[in-house]
């Protein structure tokens, strides 16, 4: 089975998308299909205007993942400001048909009011739950194109479209390790630079930054000419 992975794409963090995709591929032991959720590719599908509370271009468009998957099978969504440190087959194996979605259920309320590039740091219940989502697509048909375009950010990010929190399954915290929020974890499988990635000068020395730069260098590598 092919693991379908949708990654949020932001024109201000292009390198982040490509580094994450590379780290997924280089550690994968199963076939992976990677799709960027990029606004320029969603003309006529994602039509809502951006508002001041959106810190990324994919803040709301991520919830089109089931629609883009034809409400069939399973898909993974993840923010772009991450690196994969383990085989995505391990994450894929956590799929549980008893749930509509599976996430890391963070208990996280940021202390700061701003984050990278001066973006507003919004605070709400279930903060960062939606930054990595295993979607059981057939059970997420409430996320129609119209629903994603019209409903509030809180309705989307707090999973109110499910109607029942018991439909939200949990995955281990290692699959969405929040840098700067949690202590360093050598077993972290998917590292999330939620407060700002090392590609921004102000965050160049954050935890796991050396791994990110090494991954970037591998992503840029080219075999020498003969």
JOPECOR-V715804 format. One record per helix or strand of 2 or more residues. SS is the DSSP state (A for helix, B for strand). FROM is the first residue (numbers start at 0). TO is the last residue. If there is no record, write none. Layout:
SS;FROM;TO / SS;FROM;TO
This chain:
B;2;7 / A;13;26 / B;31;36 / A;38;40 / A;60;67 / B;73;77 / B;81;83 / A;87;91 / B;100;102 / A;115;117 / A;128;130 / B;131;135 / A;136;139 / A;144;149 / A;152;156 / A;159;161 / A;164;166 / B;167;169 / A;172;175 / B;176;178 / B;189;191 / A;200;202 / A;208;218
